[in-house]
Amino acid sequence: MGLRVAIAGANGFLGGELVRLLQGHPHVQITVRTAGRSAGQDLSDVRPSLMGPADGPLEAFDAASIAARADVAMLALPHGESARAAEALLAHGVKVIDLGSDFRMPDPEAHAATYGRPAEALAVRDQAVYCLPELTGGPPAEAQLVANPGCFATALSLLLAPIAPHLDPSVPVSVFGATGSTGSGVKPSAGVHHSLRVNNFVAYKPLRHQHMGEVMQLLSGRGRTPPVRFVPHSLPAPRGIHLTAVVGAEALEGSPLALWREAFAGRPFVQVEEGTVPMGSVLLSNRARLGAVREGDDWVLFAAIDNLIKGGSGQAIQNLNLWHGWPEDTGLPVVGAWP
Ligand SMILES: NC(=O)c1ccc[n+]([C@@H]2O[C@H](COP(=O)([O-])OP(=O)(O)OC[C@H]3O[C@@H](n4cnc5c(N)ncnc54)[C@H](OP(=O)(O)O)[C@@H]3O)[C@@H](O)[C@H]2O)c1
């Protein structure tokens, strides 16, 4: 038997992708699948695409029961639920990777200021290690609680971290982003209702998206950084993230292509290229594509990821791999599917 893994929120968008990807992982066995209101059903009743070897009963969350059957729990739960689940699991000796936002900002005051709700799990939050593997490295072997980055935060950090210290810190960088509807989770709401979304394109949370907290935490921890102005948009598509930024060449020391290539040399999932990056080409893969075009006095920068994979489940498996000393691409797709 390999590493025994519990997936909390297995019928949600990220949890379902964890199940799908991990069923092909050579060192992992999924032993527990939990759900909220869907508990009591089989996973394939709720997500028919998961019929097969990884199928099984969806259980209500119970930390003691999980501890009897799992070494690691991967939490794909709503805000707040992760904090409570992680605290209970750690008390029972189960290691945790949280795919939600409850542990991305260890400082309770920074968390409250970013998310507009108080930090929970105060007894364990200082154990959390935030890991975006290409920028922070993977979790150290002794870590008990890993905080997986947000989807927009992953794309923004990969785009900006290698170049931020080389930008004029007095010139703000504006980034325009677009995301698919799966970014909002499986529960229907007006913002993700197909009929209202499919013929629409709209900005939301301009300059106040919650992922900027973790992005600025990461950027400022690496040295000087300019202010970042981020405007996200809702795409009429189910999955994918695309970013565009324009940077004056006089505000940047060096070429973004050279800086990215140096930062990501040898990393299997980050592809750097001159030109634009089609979002469709990264879907269903753990790949991040970064592109740059020099036009007159400006650089135009692009990033594309699959929000559910590099922006969530795939990156969590990448962290699981590095944590356990396996090659970071074990069980993960580098090549996507298009269409
Ligand atoms: N979607 C993305 O692109 C993305 C990317 C990165 C990070 N994240 C973060 O990852 C987490 C999961 O996101 P998601 O999009 O996969 O969410 P989701 O599709 O809404 O799934 C949430 C899961 O949690 C379960 N759940 C809900 N309330 C619960 C409760 N009170 N107790 C136990 N289980 C409960 C749901 O089960 P039932 O349906 O049976 O109630 C479902 O399995 C969120 O924190 C999100 O912010 C999302």
The ligand as an ORCA input file, in Angstrom:
! r2SCAN-3c Opt
* xyz 0 1
  N     -12.194     26.367     -7.834
  C     -10.960     26.834     -7.975
  O     -10.530     27.187     -9.086
  C     -10.053     26.911     -6.774
  C      -8.675     27.068     -7.000
  C      -7.815     27.128     -5.894
  C      -8.350     27.059     -4.614
  N      -9.691     26.928     -4.419
  C     -10.176     26.808     -3.032
  O     -10.310     25.411     -2.757
  C     -11.440     25.176     -1.920
  C     -12.392     24.239     -2.667
  O     -12.800     24.889     -3.867
  P     -13.818     24.207     -4.881
  O     -13.956     25.171     -5.999
  O     -13.429     22.808     -5.159
  O     -15.150     24.225     -3.992
  P     -16.511     23.451     -4.272
  O     -16.562     22.985     -5.666
  O     -17.590     24.366     -3.792
  O     -16.447     22.175     -3.315
  C     -16.551     22.290     -1.901
  C     -16.557     20.915     -1.280
  O     -16.670     21.057      0.132
  C     -17.783     20.299      0.605
  N     -18.422     21.012      1.734
  C     -19.167     22.138      1.664
  N     -19.553     22.510      2.905
  C     -19.031     21.593      3.750
  C     -19.078     21.426      5.146
  N     -19.761     22.295      5.933
  N     -18.431     20.377      5.694
  C     -17.753     19.512      4.916
  N     -17.680     19.598      3.575
  C     -18.317     20.644      3.007
  C     -18.723     20.206     -0.573
  O     -19.558     19.055     -0.421
  P     -21.126     19.113     -0.808
  O     -21.211     19.655     -2.195
  O     -21.546     17.700     -0.663
  O     -21.766     20.022      0.214
  C     -17.721     20.029     -1.717
  O     -17.275     18.702     -1.774
  C     -12.048     26.551     -1.616
  O     -11.551     26.988     -0.383
  C     -11.532     27.414     -2.755
  O     -11.408     28.766     -2.391
  C     -10.550     26.839     -5.473
*
